[in-house]
């Protein structure tokens, strides 16, 4: 799958990943590699 567009968290960096929970497209800064979640979802489940 190809990811195109801006990060849906910071809206300034290119999106490189997609959150496995909410589907948000996010940059590497706002993606938790361990969980596969964006920082918003990761913090909601206590991973960050």
N, C-alpha and C positions, 0 to 999 in steps of 0.2 A: 504494500500500500504506500502510495506517495502522499506526503503531507505538504500542503501548500498554505501559505497565509501567515498572519501574525499570531503570536502567542496570545491566547485569550485571557491571560492573567496580566501581563505587563503591557500588552498591545504595542510593543516596540521592537522586539526581537523576532526573528523568524521561528515559526513553530517547527519542531523536529520530532515530537512525540505526541501520542494521543493517550489521554487518561483512560484506563481500562474500566473505570467506574462511571464517570460522568460523560466521557467522550470529548472533553475539551482538548483542543489542540494547544500544546504548550512548548516553550523553548526549553533548552537543557537546564536552565536555572530553576525553572518552576516545575520540574519533573523529578519524582523520587524513583530512581532506578530499582531499588530493592522491592518496592511494592507495585510498581507500574502505574502509580497514581500521580495526579497533579498535586501540588502542595496543598491545595484546599481540601481535597479528599483525604490526603495522607494525614493532615492535621486533625481532620474530623474522626479518623479511626485511631488516632494516637501514635502514628508512626513518625511524626516529626515534631 
